Amino acid sequence: MVGLPVALVLSGCTSTADAVSPPPATASDSATDSADDQASDLSAFEQQLPLSGEFVSQATATEGTVDIERRSDGSVWVLLDDFHTGDASDLRLYLKEDALVQDADGYWGSAEGGYEIAVIDPDAMAQEIEVPGAWDMPEIRSLTVMDYTPPNFPALGSVALD
């Protein structure tokens, strides 16, 4: 029998004894990291807060102000104040990614769709509405009150949010 030389080749072996650990975080690094982590946990919408604006009329006379705020418990709320609009049986509040713009004829509008937030009371001048899903929303630029009546579903009034 003829012997064949055998060579062992070891590659990719490492020793954990030589591993390098990152330097320990200092107190100021931890505070910065914590603030950065908290900000990164917020949606693009939540990072914009607080937002506010005044209604402009669209399909009917609509007035009032809007404030959107994040409360200490992390919830996000829309506050309507001095709100009133025309006759409508099914008012719904929408947050929209698109800006509110005025066309050459003076009419206000934004793209269709948006995030339906809630049904609102047409007779209540002051209302507080919690925003469901705020933790997952993109940047929001406008708010619209729509009459959810087919076939047109008219926008009664909207707010450009700043």
URTA-V788876 format. One record per helix or strand of 3 or more residues. SS is the DSSP state (helix for helix, strand for strand). FROM is the first residue (numbers start at 0). LEN is the number of residues. Records with the same first field share a line. If there is no record, write none. Layout:
SS=FROM-LEN, FROM-LEN
This chain:
helix=15-3, 26-15, 43-5, 133-3
strand=50-7, 62-8, 75-9, 90-6, 114-6, 126-4, 141-6, 154-6
